[in-house]
Protein backbone atom coordinates (compact mmCIF):
# COMPACT_ATOMS: atom_id res chain seq x y z
CA UNK A 1 0.00 0.00 0.00
CA UNK A 2 1.32 3.46 -0.91
CA UNK A 3 1.78 5.61 2.20
CA UNK A 4 -0.06 8.91 2.23
CA UNK A 5 1.77 12.18 1.82
CA UNK A 6 2.95 13.45 5.19
CA UNK A 7 2.80 17.23 5.71
CA UNK A 8 5.49 17.06 8.40
CA UNK A 9 7.85 15.28 6.04
CA UNK A 10 6.91 17.64 3.26
CA UNK A 11 8.74 20.63 4.66
CA UNK A 12 11.76 19.62 2.63
CA UNK A 13 13.02 21.51 -0.36
CA UNK A 14 15.68 21.23 -3.05
CA UNK A 15 18.74 23.09 -4.22
CA UNK A 16 19.43 23.46 -7.96
CA UNK A 17 22.90 23.63 -9.51
CA UNK A 18 22.73 25.07 -13.01
CA UNK A 19 25.82 26.04 -14.97
CA UNK A 20 25.56 26.75 -18.66
CA UNK A 21 21.99 26.58 -19.97
CA UNK A 22 20.44 29.89 -20.98
CA UNK A 23 16.89 28.57 -21.32
CA UNK A 24 14.92 25.99 -19.37
CA UNK A 25 11.73 26.16 -21.42
CA UNK A 26 12.40 22.72 -22.93
CA UNK A 27 13.94 21.04 -19.88
CA UNK A 28 13.18 17.32 -19.71
CA UNK A 29 12.52 15.60 -16.40
CA UNK A 30 13.16 11.87 -15.92
CA UNK A 31 12.79 9.58 -12.92
CA UNK A 32 15.95 7.47 -12.60
CA UNK A 33 14.87 5.32 -9.65
CA UNK A 34 11.78 5.00 -7.46
CA UNK A 35 12.67 3.81 -3.97
CA UNK A 36 10.52 0.93 -2.72
CA UNK A 37 11.18 1.06 1.03
CA UNK A 38 12.56 -2.47 0.83
CA UNK A 39 16.19 -3.48 0.52
CA UNK A 40 16.89 -0.48 -1.72
CA UNK A 41 15.77 1.99 0.96
CA UNK A 42 12.98 4.53 1.09
CA UNK A 43 12.19 8.03 2.34
CA UNK A 44 15.25 9.62 0.78
CA UNK A 45 17.19 11.46 3.48
CA UNK A 46 19.23 14.02 1.61
CA UNK A 47 20.50 15.58 -1.60
CA UNK A 48 22.75 13.28 -3.66
CA UNK A 49 26.49 13.54 -4.21
CA UNK A 50 27.97 13.15 -7.71
CA UNK A 51 31.40 11.61 -8.37
CA UNK A 52 33.70 12.26 -11.31
CA UNK A 53 32.37 9.24 -13.21
CA UNK A 54 28.74 10.39 -13.11
CA UNK A 55 27.54 8.11 -10.30
CA UNK A 56 25.12 9.38 -7.65
CA UNK A 57 25.40 8.66 -3.93
CA UNK A 58 23.00 9.33 -1.08
CA UNK A 59 21.15 7.99 1.94
CA UNK A 60 17.61 6.98 2.88
CA UNK A 61 15.93 7.11 6.28
CA UNK A 62 13.97 3.89 5.84
CA UNK A 63 14.37 0.43 4.35
CA UNK A 64 17.42 -1.77 4.07
CA UNK A 65 18.02 -4.82 6.22
CA UNK A 66 17.35 -3.21 9.60
CA UNK A 67 14.07 -4.04 11.36
CA UNK A 68 14.06 -0.89 13.50
CA UNK A 69 12.61 1.73 11.17
CA UNK A 70 10.26 2.95 13.88
CA UNK A 71 13.36 3.94 15.85
CA UNK A 72 15.00 5.78 12.93
CA UNK A 73 17.87 3.28 13.04
CA UNK A 74 17.56 2.10 9.49
CA UNK A 75 17.96 3.14 5.90
CA UNK A 76 20.82 2.68 3.48
CA UNK A 77 23.66 4.44 1.78
CA UNK A 78 23.23 3.87 -1.95
CA UNK A 79 24.92 4.36 -5.30
CA UNK A 80 23.11 4.94 -8.60
CA UNK A 81 25.11 4.09 -11.72
CA UNK A 82 24.15 4.82 -15.35
CA UNK A 83 24.02 1.58 -17.38
CA UNK A 84 24.57 3.19 -20.78
CA UNK A 85 21.11 2.41 -22.19
CA UNK A 86 19.37 5.28 -20.42
CA UNK A 87 18.60 3.15 -17.36
CA UNK A 88 20.24 3.33 -13.94
CA UNK A 89 21.24 0.62 -11.47
CA UNK A 90 21.01 1.07 -7.70
CA UNK A 91 23.55 -0.62 -5.40
CA UNK A 92 23.34 -0.57 -1.60
CA UNK A 93 26.70 0.40 -0.13
CA UNK A 94 25.77 0.12 3.54
CA UNK A 95 22.78 -0.74 5.73
CA UNK A 96 22.31 1.46 8.80
CA UNK A 97 21.06 -0.21 11.98
CA UNK A 98 21.08 -0.30 15.77
CA UNK A 99 24.86 -0.08 16.09
CA UNK A 100 25.24 2.90 13.77
CA UNK A 101 22.01 4.86 14.11
CA UNK A 102 20.06 6.08 11.10
CA UNK A 103 20.99 8.52 8.37
CA UNK A 104 20.07 12.18 8.83
CA UNK A 105 19.66 15.18 6.52
CA UNK A 106 23.40 15.59 5.98
CA UNK A 107 24.50 15.24 2.35
CA UNK A 108 27.29 12.73 1.79
CA UNK A 109 30.66 14.38 1.17
CA UNK A 110 33.69 13.18 -0.78
CA UNK A 111 37.21 13.65 0.54
CA UNK A 112 40.19 13.96 -1.82
CA UNK A 113 40.44 10.14 -2.01
CA UNK A 114 36.72 9.82 -2.87
CA UNK A 115 35.81 8.24 0.45
CA UNK A 116 32.30 9.20 1.60
CA UNK A 117 31.49 11.04 4.82
CA UNK A 118 28.13 11.55 6.51
CA UNK A 119 26.29 11.55 9.84
CA UNK A 120 23.73 9.49 11.73
CA UNK A 121 21.19 10.10 14.47
CA UNK A 122 21.56 8.09 17.68
CA UNK A 123 19.62 4.84 17.98
CA UNK A 124 16.55 5.43 20.17
CA UNK A 125 16.23 1.74 20.91
CA UNK A 126 19.85 1.19 21.93
CA UNK A 127 20.58 4.70 23.19
CA UNK A 128 23.91 4.74 21.41
CA UNK A 129 25.94 7.65 20.07
CA UNK A 130 25.30 9.71 16.97
CA UNK A 131 28.21 9.36 14.58
CA UNK A 132 30.06 11.33 11.98
CA UNK A 133 31.28 8.49 9.79
CA UNK A 134 33.49 7.59 6.86
CA UNK A 135 32.49 5.02 4.25
CA UNK A 136 35.57 3.48 2.65
CA UNK A 137 35.63 0.96 -0.23
CA UNK A 138 37.62 -2.14 0.75
CA UNK A 139 37.74 -5.47 -1.06
CA UNK A 140 34.52 -4.98 -2.96
CA UNK A 141 32.44 -3.51 -0.12
CA UNK A 142 32.10 -0.23 1.74
CA UNK A 143 33.08 -0.21 5.41
CA UNK A 144 31.54 2.07 8.04
CA UNK A 145 34.20 3.79 10.17
CA UNK A 146 32.94 6.15 12.91
CA UNK A 147 35.29 9.10 13.25
CA UNK A 148 33.40 11.06 15.92
CA UNK A 149 30.72 9.89 18.36
CA UNK A 150 29.10 13.11 19.59
CA UNK A 151 27.13 13.89 16.46
CA UNK A 152 27.32 16.52 13.79
CA UNK A 153 25.67 18.04 10.72
CA UNK A 154 26.04 21.14 8.50
CA UNK A 155 29.35 19.59 7.41
CA UNK A 156 31.76 20.91 4.81
CA UNK A 157 35.38 20.06 3.94
CA UNK A 158 38.18 22.58 3.52
CA UNK A 159 41.01 22.12 1.01
CA UNK A 160 43.25 20.53 3.66
CA UNK A 161 40.74 17.77 4.40
CA UNK A 162 39.42 19.14 7.72
CA UNK A 163 35.69 18.93 8.44
CA UNK A 164 33.80 22.00 9.67
CA UNK A 165 30.22 22.23 10.83
CA UNK A 166 27.78 21.83 13.68
CA UNK A 167 29.93 19.32 15.53
CA UNK A 168 30.04 18.15 19.12
CA UNK A 169 29.36 20.25 22.22
CA UNK A 170 30.07 23.59 20.52
CA UNK A 171 27.84 25.30 17.98
CA UNK A 172 30.53 25.30 15.28
CA UNK A 173 33.48 22.91 15.44
CA UNK A 174 36.31 21.39 13.40
CA UNK A 175 37.54 17.81 12.97
CA UNK A 176 41.13 17.37 11.79
CA UNK A 177 42.52 14.01 10.60
CA UNK A 178 45.86 12.58 11.72
CA UNK A 179 47.58 9.20 11.83
CA UNK A 180 46.05 8.61 15.28
CA UNK A 181 42.47 9.60 14.40
CA UNK A 182 40.40 12.78 14.22
CA UNK A 183 40.84 15.69 16.62
CA UNK A 184 37.93 17.93 17.62
CA UNK A 185 38.31 21.68 18.14
CA UNK A 186 35.47 23.98 19.20
CA UNK A 187 35.43 27.14 17.10
CA UNK A 188 32.29 28.87 18.40
CA UNK A 189 30.32 27.91 21.51
CA UNK A 190 27.30 30.17 20.97
CA UNK A 191 25.34 31.81 23.76
CA UNK A 192 22.23 29.61 24.23
CA UNK A 193 18.56 30.54 24.56
CA UNK A 194 17.13 33.36 22.43
CA UNK A 195 20.67 34.54 21.74
CA UNK A 196 21.02 37.85 19.91
CA UNK A 197 23.90 36.38 17.90
CA UNK A 198 21.79 33.42 16.77
CA UNK A 199 21.52 29.73 17.55
CA UNK A 200 20.58 26.42 15.90
CA UNK A 201 22.23 26.32 12.47
CA UNK A 202 20.40 24.10 9.95
CA UNK A 203 22.26 24.28 6.62
CA UNK A 204 25.80 23.26 5.66
CA UNK A 205 28.38 26.01 5.96
CA UNK A 206 30.03 27.57 2.91
CA UNK A 207 33.36 29.19 2.05
CA UNK A 208 34.40 32.39 0.33
CA UNK A 209 37.62 32.75 -1.65
CA UNK A 210 39.56 34.01 1.38
CA UNK A 211 38.97 31.08 3.72
CA UNK A 212 36.07 32.59 5.68
CA UNK A 213 33.08 30.45 6.73
CA UNK A 214 29.51 31.62 6.15
CA UNK A 215 26.23 30.29 7.46
CA UNK A 216 22.86 30.98 9.02
CA UNK A 217 21.23 30.34 12.38
CA UNK A 218 17.55 29.43 12.26
CA UNK A 219 16.72 31.12 15.58
CA UNK A 220 18.12 33.86 17.77
CA UNK A 221 18.68 37.40 16.62
CA UNK A 222 15.66 39.68 16.79
CA UNK A 223 12.89 38.72 19.20
CA UNK A 224 9.39 40.22 19.78
CA UNK A 225 8.14 42.76 18.93
CA UNK A 226 10.25 42.63 15.73
CA UNK A 227 10.02 38.85 15.49
CA UNK A 228 6.80 36.85 15.93
CA UNK A 229 8.58 33.96 17.67
CA UNK A 230 10.06 34.18 21.15
CA UNK A 231 13.02 32.02 20.05
CA UNK A 232 14.10 34.65 17.52
CA UNK A 233 13.94 34.87 13.74
CA UNK A 234 17.48 33.86 12.81
CA UNK A 235 20.74 35.47 11.70
CA UNK A 236 23.34 35.28 8.94
CA UNK A 237 26.96 35.07 10.10
CA UNK A 238 30.59 34.90 8.99
CA UNK A 239 33.51 33.29 10.79
CA UNK A 240 37.03 34.57 10.10
CA UNK A 241 40.24 32.71 11.04
CA UNK A 242 42.65 34.73 13.18
CA UNK A 243 45.72 32.75 12.14
CA UNK A 244 46.35 31.17 15.55
CA UNK A 245 43.75 28.41 15.28
CA UNK A 246 40.91 30.53 16.70
CA UNK A 247 38.10 32.20 14.80
CA UNK A 248 36.06 35.40 15.08
CA UNK A 249 32.28 35.10 14.82
CA UNK A 250 30.40 38.09 13.38
CA UNK A 251 26.69 38.57 12.71
CA UNK A 252 26.06 39.92 9.21
CA UNK A 253 22.29 40.37 9.55
CA UNK A 254 19.53 39.77 12.07
CA UNK A 255 16.35 38.81 10.22
CA UNK A 256 12.96 40.40 10.83
CA UNK A 257 14.79 43.72 10.85
CA UNK A 258 11.73 45.37 9.27
CA UNK A 259 8.09 44.52 8.65
CA UNK A 260 8.91 43.19 5.15
CA UNK A 261 12.18 41.45 5.98
CA UNK A 262 12.33 37.66 5.75
CA UNK A 263 12.93 35.34 8.67
CA UNK A 264 13.69 31.69 9.56
CA UNK A 265 16.65 31.01 7.24
CA UNK A 266 16.71 27.21 6.91
CA UNK A 267 19.07 27.58 3.94
CA UNK A 268 22.71 28.53 4.08
CA UNK A 269 24.57 31.28 2.22
CA UNK A 270 26.17 31.30 -1.23
CA UNK A 271 29.07 33.75 -1.67
CA UNK A 272 30.07 35.20 -5.04
CA UNK A 273 33.54 36.31 -6.18
CA UNK A 274 32.85 39.89 -5.09
CA UNK A 275 32.11 38.80 -1.52
CA UNK A 276 28.33 39.21 -1.64
CA UNK A 277 26.30 36.53 0.17
CA UNK A 278 22.98 35.29 -1.25
CA UNK A 279 20.30 33.29 0.52
CA UNK A 280 16.62 32.65 1.11
CA UNK A 281 14.29 32.76 4.08
CA UNK A 282 11.36 30.39 4.48
CA UNK A 283 8.99 33.03 5.88
CA UNK A 284 8.45 36.76 5.93
CA UNK A 285 8.62 39.25 3.12
CA UNK A 286 5.70 41.11 1.57
CA UNK A 287 3.64 37.93 1.12
CA UNK A 288 4.78 36.07 4.22
CA UNK A 289 6.11 33.11 2.22
CA UNK A 290 9.82 33.81 1.99
CA UNK A 291 12.42 36.05 0.40
CA UNK A 292 15.52 35.90 -1.78
CA UNK A 293 18.13 38.33 -0.45
CA UNK A 294 21.68 39.61 -0.90
CA UNK A 295 24.04 40.70 1.86
CA UNK A 296 26.72 43.18 0.80
CA UNK A 297 29.73 44.39 2.83
CA UNK A 298 29.98 48.15 3.22
CA UNK A 299 32.97 50.44 3.80
CA UNK A 300 31.54 51.51 7.14
CA UNK A 301 31.46 47.95 8.48
CA UNK A 302 27.82 46.77 8.73
CA UNK A 303 26.50 44.55 5.97
CA UNK A 304 23.57 45.76 3.85
CA UNK A 305 20.63 43.47 3.10
CA UNK A 306 18.76 43.87 -0.20
CA UNK A 307 15.57 41.91 -0.87
CA UNK A 308 15.87 40.78 -4.50
CA UNK A 309 12.69 38.74 -4.82
CA UNK A 310 9.64 37.86 -2.72
CA UNK A 311 7.63 34.71 -3.41
CA UNK A 312 4.09 35.94 -4.22
CA UNK A 313 2.30 32.80 -5.40
CA UNK A 314 2.64 29.34 -3.87
CA UNK A 315 1.32 27.79 -7.08
CA UNK A 316 4.64 28.85 -8.61
CA UNK A 317 6.70 28.03 -5.51
CA UNK A 318 7.10 29.48 -2.04
CA UNK A 319 8.80 28.83 1.32
CA UNK A 320 12.33 28.15 -0.03
CA UNK A 321 14.55 26.36 2.46
CA UNK A 322 17.71 24.98 0.84
CA UNK A 323 20.96 26.72 -0.04
CA UNK A 324 21.10 28.49 -3.39
CA UNK A 325 23.84 28.01 -5.98
CA UNK A 326 24.95 30.43 -8.70
CA UNK A 327 25.83 29.42 -12.26
CA UNK A 328 28.61 30.87 -14.41
CA UNK A 329 26.19 33.32 -16.01
CA UNK A 330 25.20 34.75 -12.63
CA UNK A 331 21.82 33.04 -12.40
CA UNK A 332 20.79 31.71 -9.01
CA UNK A 333 18.83 28.50 -8.66
CA UNK A 334 17.04 26.69 -5.87
CA UNK A 335 13.83 25.00 -4.88
CA UNK A 336 10.66 25.79 -3.05
CA UNK A 337 7.50 24.26 -1.69
CA UNK A 338 4.18 24.83 -3.42
CA UNK A 339 3.55 24.03 -7.03
CA UNK A 340 1.13 21.26 -7.98
CA UNK A 341 -1.11 19.74 -5.32
CA UNK A 342 -0.13 16.52 -3.52
CA UNK A 343 -3.19 15.72 -1.37
CA UNK A 344 -3.41 19.26 -0.03
CA UNK A 345 0.33 19.97 -0.01
CA UNK A 346 2.44 21.47 -2.76
CA UNK A 347 4.71 18.84 -4.31
CA UNK A 348 7.54 21.34 -4.76
CA UNK A 349 9.29 23.14 -7.60
CA UNK A 350 12.79 23.75 -8.92
CA UNK A 351 13.31 27.40 -9.92
CA UNK A 352 15.79 29.82 -11.42
CA UNK A 353 16.36 33.52 -10.67
CA UNK A 354 18.11 35.46 -13.44
CA UNK A 355 19.59 38.97 -12.95
CA UNK A 356 18.28 41.61 -15.33
CA UNK A 357 20.02 44.72 -16.68
CA UNK A 358 17.77 47.00 -14.62
CA UNK A 359 18.86 45.38 -11.36
CA UNK A 360 15.70 43.28 -10.97
CA UNK A 361 15.64 39.49 -10.94
CA UNK A 362 13.43 37.33 -13.16
CA UNK A 363 11.90 34.23 -11.55
CA UNK A 364 11.05 31.14 -13.60
CA UNK A 365 10.03 27.59 -12.72
CA UNK A 366 12.26 24.84 -14.15
CA UNK A 367 9.96 21.97 -13.12
CA UNK A 368 6.85 21.41 -11.04
CA UNK A 369 6.79 18.02 -9.35
CA UNK A 370 3.47 16.19 -9.49
CA UNK A 371 3.77 13.40 -6.92
CA UNK A 372 4.04 10.59 -9.47
CA UNK A 373 7.45 11.93 -10.50
CA UNK A 374 8.46 12.79 -6.93
CA UNK A 375 7.45 15.14 -4.16
CA UNK A 376 9.35 17.40 -1.74
CA UNK A 377 12.72 17.61 -3.53
CA UNK A 378 16.08 17.84 -1.86
CA UNK A 379 19.06 19.41 -3.54
CA UNK A 380 20.44 18.55 -6.94
CA UNK A 381 23.89 18.26 -8.44
CA UNK A 382 25.25 19.06 -11.89
CA UNK A 383 27.38 16.96 -14.22
CA UNK A 384 29.88 18.40 -16.70
CA UNK A 385 27.24 18.40 -19.48
CA UNK A 386 24.88 20.62 -17.51
CA UNK A 387 22.42 17.84 -16.64
CA UNK A 388 20.76 18.20 -13.25
CA UNK A 389 20.34 15.31 -10.81
CA UNK A 390 18.43 15.27 -7.55
CA UNK A 391 16.20 13.36 -5.17
CA UNK A 392 12.82 13.76 -3.52
CA UNK A 393 11.81 12.65 -0.07
CA UNK A 394 8.46 11.20 -1.14
CA UNK A 395 6.46 10.60 -4.29
CA UNK A 396 7.24 8.27 -7.13
CA UNK A 397 5.80 4.80 -7.77
CA UNK A 398 5.96 3.77 -4.11
CA UNK A 399 5.67 7.25 -2.58
CA UNK A 400 9.03 6.79 -0.84
CA UNK A 401 11.13 9.12 -2.95
CA UNK A 402 12.86 9.16 -6.31
CA UNK A 403 16.13 10.09 -7.92
CA UNK A 404 15.66 12.29 -10.99
CA UNK A 405 17.43 14.02 -13.85
CA UNK A 406 16.62 17.32 -15.51
CA UNK A 407 18.15 17.73 -18.96
CA UNK A 408 18.17 21.27 -20.44
Secondary structure, 3 states (H helix, E strand, C coil): CCCCCCCCCCCCCCCCCCCCCCCCCCCEEEEEEECCCCCCCEEECCCCEECCCCCEEEEEEECCCCCCHHHCCCCEEEEEEECCCCCEEEEEEEECECCCEEECCCCCEECCCCCEEEEEECCCCCCCCCCEEEEEEECCEEEEEEEECCCEEEEEECCCCCEEEEECCCCEEEEEEECCEEEEEEEECCCCCCCCCCECCCCCCEECCCCCEEEEECEECCCCCCCCCCCECCEEEEEEECCCCCEEEEEEEECCCCCCCEECCCCCCEECCCCCEEEEECEECCCCECEEEEEEECCCCCEEEEEEEECCCHHHCECCCCCCEECCCCCEEEEEECCCEECCEECCEEEEEEECCCCCEEEEEEEECCECCEEEEEEEEECCCCCEEEEEEECCCCCCCEEEEEEC
